[in-house]
Amino acid sequence: MYLFYSPDATPDLNVLGEQESWHCTRVLRLTEGDTIHLTDGRGNLYECNLLKAEPKQCLVKVVSTQKGYLKRKNHLHIGIAPTKSLDRFEWFLEKATEIGIDEITPVFCAHSERIRLKTERLQKILIAAMKQSLKAYLPKLNEPSDLKKLFSRDFSGQKFIGYCETGEEEALQKVYQKGEDALILIGPEGDFSPDEIIVSKKEGFIPISLGKSRLRTETAGVVACHTILLMNA
C-alpha cells in the first residue's frame, strides 16, 4: 500500500500537494492508472486511482472509502518533557506514532533541559511516521505547555505520572484499566521536582513504575505507549 497524506481529502477527486506529488512520481515512480491510498489523518482511508501523475500536482479519484480505519477505543495522551537532544524527542514522536498514540503535549518542567520547541518540524515527523506505519489517524501535537496549563484542561480518563522516587510504585499494567482513556506524564532527565510530584498527586495523577531499569525520557514514553497498546490489543 502506498499511503499519502492529504488533510483536505474528499471522497471524490483530490489533488496531492507538491511534496506528496514529488514523492509519488519521482521517488516511487508511480504512473497514471496506479492505485494509491490517501488519508486525511482523521481516520478516513481512501483508495484512489491515479489520474494524472505530475511532480508538482497529482490528480487522484477516490474509488472506495474506509471510515475509522484501525480506530482504537481508548484515547492515549502523553505529556512528556522535551529532551535536550532534539533527535531523541523526535525519535519518541516517531515510535509513539508507529505504536499508536492519540495526543502529545510537550511539557516544560522545573528540571527541563530544553525550554524552547518549534513544532513545525515535529509535525512533519508525525506525518511521516503515520504514513510509514499505514495509519489513518494523525496524533494531535499540542503546543508546549507547563504542568499548570496541562492540569487546567478537562480530562475524564485515568491519570498517571512516571518518576523515579521510591521504587515502590505500582507497575502501569497493574493500575491501568483496559479500555479506559489515559493521560501519562513523563518527566525530564532530571525527573520531576518534589513540588511537581506533590501537585500532580493532588490533581489525581497516580504514581507508576515503567520497570526496574532507569529509563531515558524518550524510552519511558515509548514503554508507556506500548504498555497501553498491548493491554488494549
GULUM-131242 format. One record per residue (C-alpha): x, y, z. Coordinates in steps of 0.02 Angstrom, whole numbers, plus 50000, padded with zeros to 5 digits. Last residue first. Layout:
+-------+-------+-------+
:    xx :    yy :    zz :
+-------+-------+-------+
:     X :     Y :     Z :
...
+-------+-------+-------+
END
This chain:
+-------+-------+-------+
:    xx :    yy :    zz :
+-------+-------+-------+
: 49755 : 49729 : 51100 :
: 49706 : 49851 : 51237 :
: 49837 : 49797 : 51362 :
: 49966 : 49786 : 51224 :
: 49935 : 49964 : 51167 :
: 49939 : 50035 : 51344 :
: 50107 : 49953 : 51376 :
: 50175 : 50012 : 51208 :
: 50137 : 50194 : 51247 :
: 50213 : 50184 : 51420 :
: 50368 : 50099 : 51351 :
: 50384 : 50231 : 51214 :
: 50372 : 50374 : 51338 :
: 50496 : 50293 : 51455 :
: 50618 : 50273 : 51311 :
: 50603 : 50458 : 51267 :
: 50637 : 50511 : 51446 :
: 50782 : 50393 : 51473 :
: 50742 : 50241 : 51577 :
: 50803 : 50185 : 51748 :
: 50776 : 49997 : 51746 :
: 50652 : 49914 : 51863 :
: 50502 : 49940 : 51752 :
: 50381 : 50076 : 51699 :
: 50328 : 50117 : 51876 :
: 50175 : 50221 : 51916 :
: 50121 : 50366 : 52027 :
: 49934 : 50402 : 52009 :
: 49887 : 50577 : 51950 :
: 49734 : 50647 : 52038 :
: 49773 : 50833 : 52035 :
: 49837 : 50821 : 52213 :
: 49958 : 50689 : 52153 :
: 50020 : 50806 : 52017 :
: 50044 : 50947 : 52142 :
: 50153 : 50837 : 52254 :
: 50255 : 50773 : 52106 :
: 50282 : 50948 : 52040 :
: 50338 : 51007 : 52212 :
: 50464 : 50864 : 52227 :
: 50536 : 50911 : 52056 :
: 50501 : 50797 : 51909 :
: 50648 : 50697 : 51843 :
: 50821 : 50763 : 51797 :
: 50807 : 50675 : 51629 :
: 50640 : 50762 : 51602 :
: 50470 : 50697 : 51659 :
: 50341 : 50580 : 51583 :
: 50158 : 50614 : 51621 :
: 50025 : 50489 : 51565 :
: 49846 : 50533 : 51518 :
: 49739 : 50380 : 51490 :
: 49569 : 50339 : 51414 :
: 49499 : 50175 : 51479 :
: 49486 : 50013 : 51380 :
: 49591 : 49910 : 51500 :
: 49607 : 49983 : 51673 :
: 49782 : 50046 : 51713 :
: 49841 : 50001 : 51888 :
: 49934 : 49838 : 51861 :
: 49998 : 49873 : 51686 :
: 50073 : 50037 : 51744 :
: 50179 : 49948 : 51876 :
: 50142 : 50002 : 52054 :
: 50263 : 50125 : 52135 :
: 50389 : 50055 : 52259 :
: 50547 : 50124 : 52180 :
: 50535 : 50271 : 52298 :
: 50561 : 50419 : 52181 :
: 50600 : 50390 : 51997 :
: 50452 : 50462 : 51901 :
: 50301 : 50410 : 51799 :
: 50139 : 50505 : 51824 :
: 49968 : 50432 : 51788 :
: 49793 : 50495 : 51750 :
: 49643 : 50387 : 51708 :
: 49508 : 50463 : 51599 :
: 49396 : 50616 : 51614 :
: 49514 : 50753 : 51554 :
: 49472 : 50938 : 51551 :
: 49623 : 51050 : 51533 :
: 49683 : 51151 : 51683 :
: 49812 : 51018 : 51729 :
: 49904 : 51046 : 51565 :
: 49912 : 51232 : 51597 :
: 49987 : 51205 : 51769 :
: 50107 : 51074 : 51704 :
: 50189 : 51193 : 51581 :
: 50142 : 51188 : 51399 :
: 50215 : 51161 : 51226 :
: 50082 : 51174 : 51089 :
: 49983 : 51016 : 51064 :
: 50026 : 50881 : 50939 :
: 49870 : 50783 : 50892 :
: 49916 : 50611 : 50827 :
: 49874 : 50584 : 50643 :
: 49747 : 50445 : 50620 :
: 49740 : 50343 : 50460 :
: 49886 : 50229 : 50497 :
: 49998 : 50141 : 50372 :
: 50153 : 50136 : 50484 :
: 50256 : 50236 : 50360 :
: 50114 : 50359 : 50329 :
: 50088 : 50396 : 50514 :
: 50275 : 50407 : 50543 :
: 50295 : 50534 : 50403 :
: 50151 : 50638 : 50469 :
: 50218 : 50635 : 50647 :
: 50393 : 50688 : 50594 :
: 50318 : 50828 : 50490 :
: 50226 : 50892 : 50643 :
: 50391 : 50892 : 50739 :
: 50467 : 51005 : 50606 :
: 50330 : 51135 : 50631 :
: 50326 : 51115 : 50822 :
: 50469 : 51229 : 50870 :
: 50524 : 51197 : 51049 :
: 50601 : 51304 : 51183 :
: 50641 : 51260 : 51365 :
: 50756 : 51111 : 51339 :
: 50850 : 51046 : 51491 :
: 50689 : 51030 : 51591 :
: 50716 : 51019 : 51779 :
: 50571 : 51132 : 51831 :
: 50461 : 51061 : 51694 :
: 50415 : 51107 : 51515 :
: 50286 : 50988 : 51444 :
: 50272 : 50935 : 51262 :
: 50091 : 50878 : 51241 :
: 50053 : 50725 : 51136 :
: 49885 : 50657 : 51082 :
: 49817 : 50500 : 51001 :
: 49954 : 50369 : 51014 :
: 49983 : 50206 : 50921 :
: 50143 : 50106 : 50901 :
: 50202 : 50195 : 50744 :
: 50153 : 50363 : 50816 :
: 50244 : 50326 : 50978 :
: 50398 : 50274 : 50878 :
: 50406 : 50434 : 50776 :
: 50368 : 50552 : 50919 :
: 50495 : 50466 : 51031 :
: 50629 : 50475 : 50896 :
: 50592 : 50661 : 50875 :
: 50625 : 50683 : 51061 :
: 50790 : 50592 : 51044 :
: 50842 : 50696 : 50895 :
: 50801 : 50855 : 50991 :
: 50941 : 50819 : 51114 :
: 50896 : 50911 : 51274 :
: 50740 : 50805 : 51285 :
: 50563 : 50876 : 51276 :
: 50465 : 50839 : 51436 :
: 50317 : 50725 : 51403 :
: 50129 : 50737 : 51419 :
: 50060 : 50578 : 51342 :
: 49878 : 50564 : 51287 :
: 49804 : 50394 : 51244 :
: 49621 : 50383 : 51193 :
: 49537 : 50213 : 51203 :
: 49427 : 50126 : 51075 :
: 49560 : 50117 : 50940 :
: 49521 : 50157 : 50759 :
: 49602 : 50045 : 50629 :
: 49516 : 50141 : 50488 :
: 49375 : 50246 : 50559 :
: 49296 : 50268 : 50388 :
: 49351 : 50162 : 50241 :
: 49320 : 50240 : 50071 :
: 49320 : 50170 : 49893 :
: 49359 : 50229 : 49715 :
: 49431 : 50401 : 49754 :
: 49500 : 50490 : 49602 :
: 49677 : 50558 : 49600 :
: 49762 : 50709 : 49522 :
: 49947 : 50732 : 49552 :
: 50021 : 50907 : 49555 :
: 50201 : 50962 : 49561 :
: 50288 : 50804 : 49500 :
: 50146 : 50756 : 49380 :
: 50047 : 50595 : 49380 :
: 49868 : 50624 : 49322 :
: 49727 : 50501 : 49351 :
: 49799 : 50399 : 49495 :
: 49659 : 50288 : 49556 :
: 49617 : 50303 : 49740 :
: 49581 : 50200 : 49894 :
: 49533 : 50323 : 50030 :
: 49564 : 50296 : 50215 :
: 49469 : 50410 : 50334 :
: 49526 : 50408 : 50516 :
: 49559 : 50593 : 50544 :
: 49733 : 50600 : 50467 :
: 49657 : 50646 : 50298 :
: 49715 : 50483 : 50224 :
: 49752 : 50438 : 50044 :
: 49786 : 50271 : 49962 :
: 49868 : 50234 : 49794 :
: 49822 : 50130 : 49642 :
: 49914 : 50153 : 49479 :
: 49821 : 50207 : 49322 :
: 49935 : 50354 : 49285 :
: 50112 : 50321 : 49345 :
: 50203 : 50287 : 49508 :
: 50389 : 50320 : 49511 :
: 50401 : 50293 : 49700 :
: 50529 : 50431 : 49721 :
: 50495 : 50545 : 49570 :
: 50308 : 50522 : 49541 :
: 50232 : 50491 : 49712 :
: 50364 : 50580 : 49814 :
: 50351 : 50733 : 49701 :
: 50161 : 50730 : 49714 :
: 50170 : 50718 : 49904 :
: 50286 : 50869 : 49912 :
: 50181 : 50968 : 49787 :
: 50016 : 50935 : 49872 :
: 49903 : 50799 : 49803 :
: 49747 : 50849 : 49708 :
: 49587 : 50758 : 49753 :
: 49432 : 50700 : 49660 :
: 49291 : 50611 : 49753 :
: 49279 : 50560 : 49937 :
: 49366 : 50720 : 49997 :
: 49543 : 50747 : 50058 :
: 49579 : 50910 : 50150 :
: 49718 : 50842 : 50261 :
: 49801 : 50750 : 50115 :
: 49929 : 50623 : 50172 :
: 49988 : 50484 : 50057 :
: 49991 : 50296 : 50080 :
: 50062 : 50174 : 49953 :
: 50000 : 50000 : 50000 :
+-------+-------+-------+
END
